[in-house]
Amino acid sequence: MKLLMLLPNFILIAISGFNISNEVSSEGANNLAVIVLHTSVLLMCTVFVALIIKSMFQVVEIEENILEAQ
């Protein structure tokens, strides 16, 4: 289930990377706001992917209380 949570993040990473590469390679004046916006989206999605992957391998110990019949 958590793998499905990664899919939108990977799509956003690909789109922002594509937009950054187009903005940097364009011959006109580079718009700094667009580069900063897409870089921040890239960084946020990378952090979210790291947190999702970390939570997939995190083991949480659950203590179960067993009621004894008297």
PyMOL commands that set and color helices and strands:
alter all, ss='L'
color gray80, all
select helices_A, chain A and resi 2-25+32-57
alter helices_A, ss='H'
color red, helices_A
deselect
rebuild
show_as cartoon
